Amino acid sequence: MRMVDIIDKKRNGGELNKEELQFFVNGVSDQTIPDYQISALLMAIYFQDMTDQERANLTMEMMKSGEHLDLSEIPGVKVDKHSTGGVGDKISLPLAAVVAATGIPVPMISGRGLGHTGGTLDKLEAIPGYQVEISEKAFIDQVAKEKLAIIGATGDIAPADKKIYSLRDVTDTVDSIPLIASSIMSKKIASGTDALVIDVKTGSGAFMKTLDDSISLAKALVEIGKGVGMQCMAVISDMNQPLGTKIGNSLEIEESIDILKGQGPEDVRELVLTLGSYMVVLGGKAQEFSEARALLEEVIASGKALDRFRAMIKAQGGDERVIEDYKIMPQAKYKIELPAKTSGVVASIKADEIGIASMMLGGGRQKAEDALDYSVGIELHKKIGDKVEKGESLLTIYSNSEAIDSTKNLLYQNIEIADSAQKPQMIYQIID
């Protein structure tokens, strides 16, 4: 079998079989296929797409390229959640604790942020002492005991994806639905969970900017999951403005704990309850969405969800006092207000640009090796549809420097004030 023949077949619209995709993934893993040929096939896939069977086969071959976690020692249906990413997307933090409080084991393997989207692991590391890297045995033991752990990838999960992803980034083939879907699902299948709820973002701050593209991606992800025997469904949610009011690592831990205390912004609470309800149904703790939602509301009101989050922090070496005292996390030196230049109604807040503004303060990475400033970020006081008076604060900038004119200018350029505006809906569609 020759790689050039596989490239030719896909370039001309052919369907690659399992053996051809296995040859490709093995060649990526053992480095016998050069980068230029890998890139050529990625570009052919970008233009020619893949059938459902091709997507499933590519996903499984990428999954088999590395280790596979065995979570069979953990009793019960193991349920996880994945988000395609966005600005202010701290949902995994309160969500995992809320679902775990119902007795469902939540073994969550998360990632770091790059660019305008923040990473769950980065947020957790704002808590002094919290260890995101623990052994596979410790991970399994913790989920069995506490019903919850959020860690970085253990072992060598889907190594072929790492190479393919790095080449997609430099060959402008990132926004290919079969390549996105196989990347996400190969890692999730390898992580050993029984059921998965996927939060597919749509809008200006999302990977998929249009609803049609988001629906296509969601359907691809669900089809792959079901094709390999995983319980899987997707929720398409809004990312036309940041989620919640706080963007930045320490700030998003604060907002997550607020949610678990029965406080916090309504959009974050609504998404936590929506995603969580589907996780509870898949986990077998409720038969219907309404029953599951009532159960989640009860564990928040009773404090059980907050207790699960506290237990996770303690088990992973973090300072559990953060639950009562947010100031033990890194704190910014300056709080700088951004006043509205005109009166009216907030008509748009471009989420991706707000995320870039937070990154410019030091809260995100432009390169994987960049150091983070956990204390900086942005707190929104107005969101789309809110009235604002001239001179009233649109947001607070948390910074360790007063020389932030470029950040202020970027924020002004991407917050529009008009005569009227309609608040965006939170949930667009369910793919099941």
Phi, psi and omega in degrees: 000136181242141180296325182297327179289324177294318178298314181299317182297313181288322179301327182264015173088012180283163178260121180283136179272176184300318182295321179292319179290325176296317178300317180297309184294320177298321179292327175294315184294317183265007173064028177270348175257125182292157183303323185292329177282323174300313181298323180296319179291321178300319179292322177296318177296319180304316184274329186259349180065186179219152174285168177302320181293319177299315181299316180296316180294317178299316180301311183293323178293322177293321177298317183286354180288348181220205183281158178231121181288136176254106182257020185295340178289341180274118181290150177095174177278117180276124185239135180233170177224144175230140175243143177281358168100148180186184183267129183075016184275083177260015190305321183305326187293301177290327183299312182300319181291320181296315181292318179299328181293344176273356180100001179274128177289131182239093176269099189253119175255116188243178183234182178260165180270152174213129182081221188276353179259140181271153180258142180301319181295321179298318179298313181297327180287354171289341176278119182307128174089346185296127182256116179271346180250105176231165183290161178300318180296317179297322178298310181296315180298319182293317179295321179297321183275310188261353183070009187201136167204141174235116186222173170277172183300132175266145178064212185240078183274127177045060182298331179299327181296324181300316180292314181297318181298318181296325178283325175301322183296325184259359179244011177058041176241024182294314187272056175249120186301313179296327180285321175297311185298315181292326178296310181296309190286331178298320180287321181290321178294319179293338182283352169087008181283156181271329185219150185217131171251127184250128177261102181265115182278150176222142178126190189297330181263007184258166175294319176261115187279333184251153180296320180300316179294322179295319178296316179299316179295315181301316180296320179297317180296314182295318180298319179296314180301311181293328180295336179253013174088011178269138170291126190208136173207166185226148175241129177262117186236163189281138171221041174276348172214162180301150176283133180071202181244346186245132178234123185134153193295301178297320182298322182284333171295317178304311183293325178296316179293323176303316179300317181290342175270005181082016181244208175082172185289149187294323183294322178294314179301315183297318181290322176300314181291324180291306179298318181297322180297319178292325176296320180294321177295313179297328180281356174082015179267354177206153180269328185231159181302314183297321178294318180295317181297318178299322178295318179293319178298325180291318182289335173287311183298325182280346182090359181296322180294318177297322178298321179295318180295318178299316181298321179296314179303312181297315182297330182258023170084006182277163180276103184292349177296346179300334179301321181261335186228097181294339186286355175283348172276162179305137182240137180288150181286324185238143171240112189243124182276150176243100184282148176291139180275340179219166174268157178152215180233137178293118185261330177203147173225104185288105189302316183298322180287327175295321176297321177295322178299318177295322178297320179297332178285345182112005183275355180217176183249137168270330175233152186303330184272358181297140175280149181257148168255106186290344188273339189272166177157199185222137174241116180281135174256344179227143176231176185303129181096350180276141175284150179214141176259149177305131180091345179285146183288124174282324184196165173248132177262123176263116188217156174254014175217145176271349181272076185232034181301322181294325178291317178300315181298318179298319180294315178300320182293339188241016170237113184259133176247127183228188180283329181206163179195154178251133179293134180289150175284156183273314183247126182263318186197152175248129178250112185225000000 
